[in-house]
Amino acid sequence: MKKLKRLFSVLLTFALVMSFSVSVFAAEKAPDSALTVNEYKEFLAQESPEDLQKFEALSADEQEKFIDYLLDPATYSGDLVARELQEQLLMTGQRK
């Protein structure tokens, strides 16, 4: 559980940091096209090689999940954080 919290914290922090550059990249994409891991890696290679190294350090599943977070509008509205916290509370049995 502690690892899950740490992973979530790292991913959320990374998502917040990257949201500024990702929004520019996303604006260039057609609205109906989905961002792939490889496309995101190409973008990072051009825009932020340091962040590319961090992204590549994630497992394939974590990279996919990260892309899902980037594409999910709830990530930017705060709904995602509330949903994740609620799920964690339910998992630990600390629901009030």
Residue pairs with C-beta under 8 A, 6 or more apart in sequence:
1 91
1 92
4 88
5 88
7 62
8 84
8 88
11 62
11 65
11 66
11 69
12 81
14 51
14 54
14 55
14 66
15 66
15 69
15 70
15 75
17 51
18 48
18 51
18 70
19 70
19 75
19 76
21 47
21 48
21 51
22 70
25 35
25 40
25 43
25 47
26 35
26 70
29 35
34 71
35 67
35 70
35 71
36 67
37 60
37 63
37 64
37 67
40 55
40 67
40 70
41 52
41 55
41 56
44 51
44 52
44 55
45 52
55 63
55 66
58 66
69 75
69 80
72 80
74 80
74 83
86 95
89 95
89 96
